[in-house]
Amino acid sequence: MNFFFFRENKKIRLTNGETLTETFGSKEQLSAVRLFIEMHRTDGSGPFSMMTNFPKKIFNDEDFEKPLEALGK
C-alpha cells in the first residue's frame, strides 16, 4: 500500500512583522502549526489569531483538529 504525504513550506507573519517559515505535511493538523508558532514566536506571548490572506479566512477552535489539506480548499 502506498501513502502519499505532501509537504509544503508555510510562511507565518507575526504581529511584529517578522516571519517564520516551516515545512508541514498536508495531513498534519492546524494545531501543529499553532504549536510551532507558540514555540518560535518573537512578538511576545499574548493571544493571537490564525488566518489566511486569500481567500480571507479566520480559523476557529474547530479548525485546529482538521488536517491542513482540508483547510486549503
PDB file of N, CA, C and O in Angstrom:
ATOM      1  N   MET A   1       0.846  -1.166   0.000  1.00  0.00           N
ATOM      2  CA  MET A   1       0.000   0.000   0.000  1.00  0.00           C
ATOM      3  C   MET A   1       0.898   1.237   0.000  1.00  0.00           C
ATOM      4  O   MET A   1       1.832   1.326   0.797  1.00  0.00           O
ATOM      5  N   ASN A   2       0.624   2.170  -0.871  1.00  0.00           N
ATOM      6  CA  ASN A   2       1.397   3.410  -0.958  1.00  0.00           C
ATOM      7  C   ASN A   2       0.622   4.548  -0.311  1.00  0.00           C
ATOM      8  O   ASN A   2      -0.587   4.691  -0.496  1.00  0.00           O
ATOM      9  N   PHE A   3       1.342   5.340   0.440  1.00  0.00           N
ATOM     10  CA  PHE A   3       0.753   6.536   1.026  1.00  0.00           C
ATOM     11  C   PHE A   3       1.520   7.736   0.511  1.00  0.00           C
ATOM     12  O   PHE A   3       2.750   7.746   0.516  1.00  0.00           O
ATOM     13  N   PHE A   4       0.801   8.735   0.071  1.00  0.00           N
ATOM     14  CA  PHE A   4       1.430   9.967  -0.389  1.00  0.00           C
ATOM     15  C   PHE A   4       1.268  11.009   0.704  1.00  0.00           C
ATOM     16  O   PHE A   4       0.170  11.235   1.212  1.00  0.00           O
ATOM     17  N   PHE A   5       2.366  11.631   1.051  1.00  0.00           N
ATOM     18  CA  PHE A   5       2.370  12.623   2.109  1.00  0.00           C
ATOM     19  C   PHE A   5       3.029  13.873   1.551  1.00  0.00           C
ATOM     20  O   PHE A   5       4.255  13.958   1.486  1.00  0.00           O
ATOM     21  N   PHE A   6       2.231  14.825   1.156  1.00  0.00           N
ATOM     22  CA  PHE A   6       2.747  16.052   0.555  1.00  0.00           C
ATOM     23  C   PHE A   6       3.182  17.021   1.645  1.00  0.00           C
ATOM     24  O   PHE A   6       2.563  17.104   2.706  1.00  0.00           O
ATOM     25  N   ARG A   7       4.247  17.746   1.368  1.00  0.00           N
ATOM     26  CA  ARG A   7       4.776  18.716   2.317  1.00  0.00           C
ATOM     27  C   ARG A   7       4.818  20.087   1.643  1.00  0.00           C
ATOM     28  O   ARG A   7       5.087  20.208   0.448  1.00  0.00           O
ATOM     29  N   GLU A   8       4.547  21.095   2.435  1.00  0.00           N
ATOM     30  CA  GLU A   8       4.552  22.454   1.911  1.00  0.00           C
ATOM     31  C   GLU A   8       5.240  23.380   2.897  1.00  0.00           C
ATOM     32  O   GLU A   8       5.130  23.214   4.112  1.00  0.00           O
ATOM     33  N   ASN A   9       5.956  24.364   2.350  1.00  0.00           N
ATOM     34  CA  ASN A   9       6.502  25.420   3.192  1.00  0.00           C
ATOM     35  C   ASN A   9       5.393  26.398   3.511  1.00  0.00           C
ATOM     36  O   ASN A   9       4.621  26.787   2.635  1.00  0.00           O
ATOM     37  N   LYS A  10       5.320  26.787   4.754  1.00  0.00           N
ATOM     38  CA  LYS A  10       4.338  27.779   5.184  1.00  0.00           C
ATOM     39  C   LYS A  10       5.083  28.985   5.729  1.00  0.00           C
ATOM     40  O   LYS A  10       5.994  28.852   6.545  1.00  0.00           O
ATOM     41  N   LYS A  11       4.682  30.168   5.264  1.00  0.00           N
ATOM     42  CA  LYS A  11       5.218  31.416   5.798  1.00  0.00           C
ATOM     43  C   LYS A  11       4.185  31.970   6.766  1.00  0.00           C
ATOM     44  O   LYS A  11       3.004  32.097   6.441  1.00  0.00           O
ATOM     45  N   ILE A  12       4.650  32.293   7.947  1.00  0.00           N
ATOM     46  CA  ILE A  12       3.764  32.773   9.003  1.00  0.00           C
ATOM     47  C   ILE A  12       4.215  34.172   9.389  1.00  0.00           C
ATOM     48  O   ILE A  12       5.345  34.368   9.837  1.00  0.00           O
ATOM     49  N   ARG A  13       3.338  35.131   9.215  1.00  0.00           N
ATOM     50  CA  ARG A  13       3.669  36.516   9.575  1.00  0.00           C
ATOM     51  C   ARG A  13       3.204  36.778  11.003  1.00  0.00           C
ATOM     52  O   ARG A  13       2.041  36.560  11.341  1.00  0.00           O
ATOM     53  N   LEU A  14       4.129  37.248  11.829  1.00  0.00           N
ATOM     54  CA  LEU A  14       3.825  37.550  13.220  1.00  0.00           C
ATOM     55  C   LEU A  14       3.307  38.980  13.351  1.00  0.00           C
ATOM     56  O   LEU A  14       3.391  39.774  12.415  1.00  0.00           O
ATOM     57  N   THR A  15       2.776  39.289  14.520  1.00  0.00           N
ATOM     58  CA  THR A  15       2.195  40.619  14.728  1.00  0.00           C
ATOM     59  C   THR A  15       3.246  41.722  14.710  1.00  0.00           C
ATOM     60  O   THR A  15       2.901  42.891  14.540  1.00  0.00           O
ATOM     61  N   ASN A  16       4.526  41.375  14.882  1.00  0.00           N
ATOM     62  CA  ASN A  16       5.587  42.386  14.833  1.00  0.00           C
ATOM     63  C   ASN A  16       6.184  42.527  13.426  1.00  0.00           C
ATOM     64  O   ASN A  16       7.174  43.236  13.243  1.00  0.00           O
ATOM     65  N   GLY A  17       5.587  41.857  12.438  1.00  0.00           N
ATOM     66  CA  GLY A  17       6.033  41.962  11.062  1.00  0.00           C
ATOM     67  C   GLY A  17       7.062  40.926  10.641  1.00  0.00           C
ATOM     68  O   GLY A  17       7.303  40.755   9.446  1.00  0.00           O
ATOM     69  N   GLU A  18       7.677  40.227  11.597  1.00  0.00           N
ATOM     70  CA  GLU A  18       8.640  39.183  11.262  1.00  0.00           C
ATOM     71  C   GLU A  18       7.902  37.952  10.741  1.00  0.00           C
ATOM     72  O   GLU A  18       6.705  37.786  10.976  1.00  0.00           O
ATOM     73  N   THR A  19       8.637  37.091  10.029  1.00  0.00           N
ATOM     74  CA  THR A  19       8.030  35.876   9.502  1.00  0.00           C
ATOM     75  C   THR A  19       8.758  34.643  10.008  1.00  0.00           C
ATOM     76  O   THR A  19       9.961  34.667  10.267  1.00  0.00           O
ATOM     77  N   LEU A  20       8.005  33.579  10.141  1.00  0.00           N
ATOM     78  CA  LEU A  20       8.527  32.255  10.430  1.00  0.00           C
ATOM     79  C   LEU A  20       8.248  31.405   9.203  1.00  0.00           C
ATOM     80  O   LEU A  20       7.209  31.566   8.563  1.00  0.00           O
ATOM     81  N   THR A  21       9.157  30.506   8.868  1.00  0.00           N
ATOM     82  CA  THR A  21       8.946  29.590   7.753  1.00  0.00           C
ATOM     83  C   THR A  21       9.195  28.172   8.245  1.00  0.00           C
ATOM     84  O   THR A  21      10.198  27.901   8.905  1.00  0.00           O
ATOM     85  N   GLU A  22       8.285  27.282   7.924  1.00  0.00           N
ATOM     86  CA  GLU A  22       8.420  25.885   8.331  1.00  0.00           C
ATOM     87  C   GLU A  22       7.715  25.006   7.301  1.00  0.00           C
ATOM     88  O   GLU A  22       6.813  25.459   6.597  1.00  0.00           O
ATOM     89  N   THR A  23       8.130  23.767   7.226  1.00  0.00           N
ATOM     90  CA  THR A  23       7.507  22.799   6.336  1.00  0.00           C
ATOM     91  C   THR A  23       6.582  21.907   7.153  1.00  0.00           C
ATOM     92  O   THR A  23       6.981  21.332   8.165  1.00  0.00           O
ATOM     93  N   PHE A  24       5.345  21.804   6.696  1.00  0.00           N
ATOM     94  CA  PHE A  24       4.344  20.969   7.352  1.00  0.00           C
ATOM     95  C   PHE A  24       3.767  19.997   6.332  1.00  0.00           C
ATOM     96  O   PHE A  24       3.648  20.323   5.151  1.00  0.00           O
ATOM     97  N   GLY A  25       3.417  18.825   6.785  1.00  0.00           N
ATOM     98  CA  GLY A  25       2.775  17.842   5.918  1.00  0.00           C
ATOM     99  C   GLY A  25       1.307  18.167   5.737  1.00  0.00           C
ATOM    100  O   GLY A  25       0.678  18.747   6.622  1.00  0.00           O
ATOM    101  N   SER A  26       0.769  17.796   4.605  1.00  0.00           N
ATOM    102  CA  SER A  26      -0.633  18.092   4.302  1.00  0.00           C
ATOM    103  C   SER A  26      -1.596  17.374   5.236  1.00  0.00           C
ATOM    104  O   SER A  26      -2.739  17.805   5.393  1.00  0.00           O
ATOM    105  N   LYS A  27      -1.157  16.293   5.856  1.00  0.00           N
ATOM    106  CA  LYS A  27      -2.004  15.534   6.780  1.00  0.00           C
ATOM    107  C   LYS A  27      -1.913  16.047   8.210  1.00  0.00           C
ATOM    108  O   LYS A  27      -2.691  15.633   9.071  1.00  0.00           O
ATOM    109  N   GLU A  28      -0.957  16.954   8.470  1.00  0.00           N
ATOM    110  CA  GLU A  28      -0.819  17.492   9.825  1.00  0.00           C
ATOM    111  C   GLU A  28      -1.987  18.411  10.151  1.00  0.00           C
ATOM    112  O   GLU A  28      -2.544  19.071   9.274  1.00  0.00           O
ATOM    113  N   GLN A  29      -2.342  18.440  11.422  1.00  0.00           N
ATOM    114  CA  GLN A  29      -3.442  19.284  11.856  1.00  0.00           C
ATOM    115  C   GLN A  29      -2.978  20.732  12.019  1.00  0.00           C
ATOM    116  O   GLN A  29      -1.796  21.007  12.224  1.00  0.00           O
ATOM    117  N   LEU A  30      -3.931  21.636  11.923  1.00  0.00           N
ATOM    118  CA  LEU A  30      -3.635  23.054  12.117  1.00  0.00           C
ATOM    119  C   LEU A  30      -3.059  23.292  13.507  1.00  0.00           C
ATOM    120  O   LEU A  30      -2.309  24.248  13.705  1.00  0.00           O
ATOM    121  N   SER A  31      -3.391  22.453  14.460  1.00  0.00           N
ATOM    122  CA  SER A  31      -2.845  22.605  15.807  1.00  0.00           C
ATOM    123  C   SER A  31      -1.324  22.457  15.820  1.00  0.00           C
ATOM    124  O   SER A  31      -0.667  23.030  16.689  1.00  0.00           O
ATOM    125  N   ALA A  32      -0.747  21.704  14.878  1.00  0.00           N
ATOM    126  CA  ALA A  32       0.714  21.590  14.782  1.00  0.00           C
ATOM    127  C   ALA A  32       1.331  22.927  14.387  1.00  0.00           C
ATOM    128  O   ALA A  32       2.407  23.282  14.868  1.00  0.00           O
ATOM    129  N   VAL A  33       0.659  23.661  13.523  1.00  0.00           N
ATOM    130  CA  VAL A  33       1.140  24.992  13.122  1.00  0.00           C
ATOM    131  C   VAL A  33       1.036  25.947  14.305  1.00  0.00           C
ATOM    132  O   VAL A  33       1.952  26.730  14.554  1.00  0.00           O
ATOM    133  N   ARG A  34      -0.068  25.885  15.029  1.00  0.00           N
ATOM    134  CA  ARG A  34      -0.248  26.744  16.204  1.00  0.00           C
ATOM    135  C   ARG A  34       0.852  26.484  17.238  1.00  0.00           C
ATOM    136  O   ARG A  34       1.413  27.424  17.800  1.00  0.00           O
ATOM    137  N   LEU A  35       1.159  25.201  17.487  1.00  0.00           N
ATOM    138  CA  LEU A  35       2.212  24.854  18.437  1.00  0.00           C
ATOM    139  C   LEU A  35       3.570  25.388  17.970  1.00  0.00           C
ATOM    140  O   LEU A  35       4.346  25.904  18.773  1.00  0.00           O
ATOM    141  N   PHE A  36       3.853  25.262  16.669  1.00  0.00           N
ATOM    142  CA  PHE A  36       5.102  25.793  16.116  1.00  0.00           C
ATOM    143  C   PHE A  36       5.198  27.298  16.371  1.00  0.00           C
ATOM    144  O   PHE A  36       6.245  27.798  16.782  1.00  0.00           O
ATOM    145  N   ILE A  37       4.111  28.008  16.126  1.00  0.00           N
ATOM    146  CA  ILE A  37       4.099  29.456  16.352  1.00  0.00           C
ATOM    147  C   ILE A  37       4.355  29.764  17.825  1.00  0.00           C
ATOM    148  O   ILE A  37       5.174  30.625  18.147  1.00  0.00           O
ATOM    149  N   GLU A  38       3.661  29.066  18.715  1.00  0.00           N
ATOM    150  CA  GLU A  38       3.825  29.319  20.145  1.00  0.00           C
ATOM    151  C   GLU A  38       5.265  29.088  20.608  1.00  0.00           C
ATOM    152  O   GLU A  38       5.748  29.781  21.502  1.00  0.00           O
ATOM    153  N   MET A  39       5.941  28.128  20.010  1.00  0.00           N
ATOM    154  CA  MET A  39       7.305  27.790  20.409  1.00  0.00           C
ATOM    155  C   MET A  39       8.362  28.721  19.807  1.00  0.00           C
ATOM    156  O   MET A  39       9.444  28.870  20.375  1.00  0.00           O
ATOM    157  N   HIS A  40       8.057  29.354  18.654  1.00  0.00           N
ATOM    158  CA  HIS A  40       9.075  30.112  17.934  1.00  0.00           C
ATOM    159  C   HIS A  40       8.769  31.596  17.754  1.00  0.00           C
ATOM    160  O   HIS A  40       9.558  32.304  17.128  1.00  0.00           O
ATOM    161  N   ARG A  41       7.675  32.078  18.270  1.00  0.00           N
ATOM    162  CA  ARG A  41       7.303  33.462  18.013  1.00  0.00           C
ATOM    163  C   ARG A  41       8.232  34.430  18.727  1.00  0.00           C
ATOM    164  O   ARG A  41       8.782  34.131  19.787  1.00  0.00           O
ATOM    165  N   THR A  42       8.391  35.593  18.119  1.00  0.00           N
ATOM    166  CA  THR A  42       9.274  36.637  18.637  1.00  0.00           C
ATOM    167  C   THR A  42       8.503  37.916  18.948  1.00  0.00           C
ATOM    168  O   THR A  42       9.102  38.963  19.195  1.00  0.00           O
ATOM    169  N   ASP A  43       7.189  37.830  18.935  1.00  0.00           N
ATOM    170  CA  ASP A  43       6.356  39.020  19.111  1.00  0.00           C
ATOM    171  C   ASP A  43       5.639  39.045  20.457  1.00  0.00           C
ATOM    172  O   ASP A  43       4.613  39.712  20.596  1.00  0.00           O
ATOM    173  N   GLY A  44       6.155  38.341  21.434  1.00  0.00           N
ATOM    174  CA  GLY A  44       5.528  38.317  22.751  1.00  0.00           C
ATOM    175  C   GLY A  44       4.718  37.054  22.954  1.00  0.00           C
ATOM    176  O   GLY A  44       4.716  36.155  22.113  1.00  0.00           O
ATOM    177  N   SER A  45       4.033  37.000  24.079  1.00  0.00           N
ATOM    178  CA  SER A  45       3.304  35.776  24.410  1.00  0.00           C
ATOM    179  C   SER A  45       1.801  35.985  24.511  1.00  0.00           C
ATOM    180  O   SER A  45       1.095  35.143  25.066  1.00  0.00           O
ATOM    181  N   GLY A  46       1.311  37.086  23.987  1.00  0.00           N
ATOM    182  CA  GLY A  46      -0.116  37.374  24.046  1.00  0.00           C
ATOM    183  C   GLY A  46      -0.920  36.494  23.112  1.00  0.00           C
ATOM    184  O   GLY A  46      -0.354  35.747  22.313  1.00  0.00           O
ATOM    185  N   PRO A  47      -2.236  36.579  23.210  1.00  0.00           N
ATOM    186  CA  PRO A  47      -3.108  35.779  22.330  1.00  0.00           C
ATOM    187  C   PRO A  47      -2.945  36.214  20.875  1.00  0.00           C
ATOM    188  O   PRO A  47      -2.578  37.354  20.588  1.00  0.00           O
ATOM    189  N   PHE A  48      -3.224  35.287  19.970  1.00  0.00           N
ATOM    190  CA  PHE A  48      -3.128  35.588  18.544  1.00  0.00           C
ATOM    191  C   PHE A  48      -4.198  34.810  17.790  1.00  0.00           C
ATOM    192  O   PHE A  48      -4.721  33.809  18.280  1.00  0.00           O
ATOM    193  N   SER A  49      -4.511  35.285  16.593  1.00  0.00           N
ATOM    194  CA  SER A  49      -5.445  34.611  15.700  1.00  0.00           C
ATOM    195  C   SER A  49      -4.676  34.070  14.512  1.00  0.00           C
ATOM    196  O   SER A  49      -3.631  34.603  14.141  1.00  0.00           O
ATOM    197  N   MET A  50      -5.192  33.017  13.924  1.00  0.00           N
ATOM    198  CA  MET A  50      -4.591  32.448  12.721  1.00  0.00           C
ATOM    199  C   MET A  50      -5.564  32.642  11.575  1.00  0.00           C
ATOM    200  O   MET A  50      -6.759  32.374  11.705  1.00  0.00           O
ATOM    201  N   MET A  51      -5.035  33.116  10.435  1.00  0.00           N
ATOM    202  CA  MET A  51      -5.896  33.378   9.287  1.00  0.00           C
ATOM    203  C   MET A  51      -5.102  33.242   8.000  1.00  0.00           C
ATOM    204  O   MET A  51      -3.871  33.240   8.009  1.00  0.00           O
ATOM    205  N   THR A  52      -5.813  33.129   6.914  1.00  0.00           N
ATOM    206  CA  THR A  52      -5.198  33.133   5.590  1.00  0.00           C
ATOM    207  C   THR A  52      -5.414  34.511   4.974  1.00  0.00           C
ATOM    208  O   THR A  52      -6.339  35.235   5.343  1.00  0.00           O
ATOM    209  N   ASN A  53      -4.542  34.860   4.030  1.00  0.00           N
ATOM    210  CA  ASN A  53      -4.686  36.138   3.343  1.00  0.00           C
ATOM    211  C   ASN A  53      -5.717  36.071   2.229  1.00  0.00           C
ATOM    212  O   ASN A  53      -6.575  36.946   2.104  1.00  0.00           O
ATOM    213  N   PHE A  54      -5.622  35.007   1.409  1.00  0.00           N
ATOM    214  CA  PHE A  54      -6.539  34.897   0.269  1.00  0.00           C
ATOM    215  C   PHE A  54      -6.842  33.434   0.006  1.00  0.00           C
ATOM    216  O   PHE A  54      -5.911  32.656  -0.202  1.00  0.00           O
ATOM    217  N   PRO A  55      -8.055  33.043   0.005  1.00  0.00           N
ATOM    218  CA  PRO A  55      -9.203  33.864   0.407  1.00  0.00           C
ATOM    219  C   PRO A  55      -9.152  34.103   1.915  1.00  0.00           C
ATOM    220  O   PRO A  55      -8.676  33.252   2.668  1.00  0.00           O
ATOM    221  N   LYS A  56      -9.629  35.231   2.339  1.00  0.00           N
ATOM    222  CA  LYS A  56      -9.588  35.619   3.752  1.00  0.00           C
ATOM    223  C   LYS A  56     -10.400  34.636   4.584  1.00  0.00           C
ATOM    224  O   LYS A  56     -11.594  34.451   4.347  1.00  0.00           O
ATOM    225  N   LYS A  57      -9.745  34.002   5.564  1.00  0.00           N
ATOM    226  CA  LYS A  57     -10.429  33.089   6.473  1.00  0.00           C
ATOM    227  C   LYS A  57      -9.742  33.183   7.829  1.00  0.00           C
ATOM    228  O   LYS A  57      -8.520  33.072   7.919  1.00  0.00           O
ATOM    229  N   ILE A  58     -10.521  33.387   8.875  1.00  0.00           N
ATOM    230  CA  ILE A  58     -10.019  33.364  10.240  1.00  0.00           C
ATOM    231  C   ILE A  58     -10.391  32.008  10.820  1.00  0.00           C
ATOM    232  O   ILE A  58     -11.564  31.635  10.840  1.00  0.00           O
ATOM    233  N   PHE A  59      -9.387  31.272  11.293  1.00  0.00           N
ATOM    234  CA  PHE A  59      -9.631  29.930  11.804  1.00  0.00           C
ATOM    235  C   PHE A  59     -10.203  29.983  13.213  1.00  0.00           C
ATOM    236  O   PHE A  59      -9.846  30.853  14.008  1.00  0.00           O
ATOM    237  N   ASN A  60     -11.108  29.030  13.518  1.00  0.00           N
ATOM    238  CA  ASN A  60     -11.715  28.946  14.843  1.00  0.00           C
ATOM    239  C   ASN A  60     -11.265  27.652  15.531  1.00  0.00           C
ATOM    240  O   ASN A  60     -10.514  26.869  14.950  1.00  0.00           O
ATOM    241  N   ASP A  61     -11.714  27.434  16.743  1.00  0.00           N
ATOM    242  CA  ASP A  61     -11.285  26.280  17.532  1.00  0.00           C
ATOM    243  C   ASP A  61     -11.549  24.951  16.826  1.00  0.00           C
ATOM    244  O   ASP A  61     -10.754  24.020  16.959  1.00  0.00           O
ATOM    245  N   GLU A  62     -12.629  24.845  16.093  1.00  0.00           N
ATOM    246  CA  GLU A  62     -12.953  23.601  15.381  1.00  0.00           C
ATOM    247  C   GLU A  62     -11.933  23.290  14.285  1.00  0.00           C
ATOM    248  O   GLU A  62     -11.701  22.122  13.972  1.00  0.00           O
ATOM    249  N   ASP A  63     -11.331  24.309  13.709  1.00  0.00           N
ATOM    250  CA  ASP A  63     -10.377  24.119  12.619  1.00  0.00           C
ATOM    251  C   ASP A  63      -9.059  23.500  13.075  1.00  0.00           C
ATOM    252  O   ASP A  63      -8.357  22.896  12.265  1.00  0.00           O
ATOM    253  N   PHE A  64      -8.711  23.634  14.345  1.00  0.00           N
ATOM    254  CA  PHE A  64      -7.407  23.174  14.816  1.00  0.00           C
ATOM    255  C   PHE A  64      -7.249  21.659  14.761  1.00  0.00           C
ATOM    256  O   PHE A  64      -6.123  21.162  14.770  1.00  0.00           O
ATOM    257  N   GLU A  65      -8.341  20.921  14.705  1.00  0.00           N
ATOM    258  CA  GLU A  65      -8.264  19.462  14.622  1.00  0.00           C
ATOM    259  C   GLU A  65      -8.290  18.961  13.174  1.00  0.00           C
ATOM    260  O   GLU A  65      -8.169  17.759  12.938  1.00  0.00           O
ATOM    261  N   LYS A  66      -8.442  19.849  12.223  1.00  0.00           N
ATOM    262  CA  LYS A  66      -8.521  19.468  10.809  1.00  0.00           C
ATOM    263  C   LYS A  66      -7.134  19.419  10.186  1.00  0.00           C
ATOM    264  O   LYS A  66      -6.253  20.186  10.573  1.00  0.00           O
ATOM    265  N   PRO A  67      -6.933  18.516   9.217  1.00  0.00           N
ATOM    266  CA  PRO A  67      -5.653  18.496   8.509  1.00  0.00           C
ATOM    267  C   PRO A  67      -5.529  19.719   7.597  1.00  0.00           C
ATOM    268  O   PRO A  67      -6.528  20.269   7.133  1.00  0.00           O
ATOM    269  N   LEU A  68      -4.299  20.126   7.355  1.00  0.00           N
ATOM    270  CA  LEU A  68      -4.063  21.311   6.528  1.00  0.00           C
ATOM    271  C   LEU A  68      -4.661  21.174   5.152  1.00  0.00           C
ATOM    272  O   LEU A  68      -5.149  22.155   4.591  1.00  0.00           O
ATOM    273  N   GLU A  69      -4.634  19.958   4.584  1.00  0.00           N
ATOM    274  CA  GLU A  69      -5.176  19.781   3.242  1.00  0.00           C
ATOM    275  C   GLU A  69      -6.669  20.095   3.189  1.00  0.00           C
ATOM    276  O   GLU A  69      -7.155  20.550   2.154  1.00  0.00           O
ATOM    277  N   ALA A  70      -7.407  19.866   4.270  1.00  0.00           N
ATOM    278  CA  ALA A  70      -8.828  20.155   4.291  1.00  0.00           C
ATOM    279  C   ALA A  70      -9.099  21.656   4.435  1.00  0.00           C
ATOM    280  O   ALA A  70     -10.153  22.139   4.020  1.00  0.00           O
ATOM    281  N   LEU A  71      -8.178  22.372   5.006  1.00  0.00           N
ATOM    282  CA  LEU A  71      -8.363  23.810   5.235  1.00  0.00           C
ATOM    283  C   LEU A  71      -7.974  24.639   4.028  1.00  0.00           C
ATOM    284  O   LEU A  71      -8.339  25.811   3.934  1.00  0.00           O
ATOM    285  N   GLY A  72      -7.237  24.044   3.105  1.00  0.00           N
ATOM    286  CA  GLY A  72      -6.781  24.777   1.927  1.00  0.00           C
ATOM    287  C   GLY A  72      -7.770  24.799   0.800  1.00  0.00           C
ATOM    288  O   GLY A  72      -7.481  25.358  -0.258  1.00  0.00           O
ATOM    289  N   LYS A  73      -8.925  24.212   0.987  1.00  0.00           N
ATOM    290  CA  LYS A  73      -9.932  24.138  -0.076  1.00  0.00           C
ATOM    291  C   LYS A  73     -10.862  25.308  -0.028  1.00  0.00           C
ATOM    292  O   LYS A  73     -11.773  25.407  -0.851  1.00  0.00           O
TER     293      LYS A  73
END
